[in-house]
Amino acid sequence: MTLFAMDTADEPGARGNAVDERRSPAQTHQPDYRETLRAPLSWYFIAFLFGLSFGIILLVVNPWLSLAGLIGGTVLCSLAVANYGRPVIEVSAGELKAGPATLPAAALGPAVALGAEKARALRTFEADPRAFLLLRSYVQTAVRVEVADPGDPTPYLYLSTRRPEKLAAAVNALAR
């Protein structure tokens, strides 16, 4: 398999781009639902404040080292925030992908959209320790997806989402 598309239009009998011909329908299919749980901008301001504190600590040593601490600390903390806000929830091609978890449609039960209060209760005192949680504290609403596979010890998925009704509708349409 080649990583780069090669134009073979000059060759006799060529039908165009060889890479495009080998794509499966699953690769060209648009997802029914896709959301990235990005961290809010205020968290990047907090990352800057961490970098500023590193700069202040190193100011006693050397002003240039202080500047390096400010820049380096801010960059490292910003990368940590960006990595924390990287999980994707996607419903497409007969499966649900939520962060590291991937479930086929046959293993999905009903999905229920949760408001802020019900989501808070389900992630605190009503939580099942066996459940899979894709939890982000900066997202107040969530969806609970039952796992229909009897061989799976996970009773449900708790997925933080900013659009719980749309995600629940997409999962319920997939599970049918």
Buried (B, 14 or more C-beta within 10 A) or exposed (E): EEEEEEEEEEEEEEEEBEEEEEEEEEEEEEBBBBBEBBBEEEBBEBBBEBBBBBBEEBBEEEEEBBEBBBEBBBEBBBEBBBEBBEBEBBBBBEBBBBBEBEBEBEBBBEBBBBEEEBBBEBBEEEBEEEBBBBBBEBBBBBBBBBBBEEEEEBBBBBBBBBBBEBBBBBBBEBBE
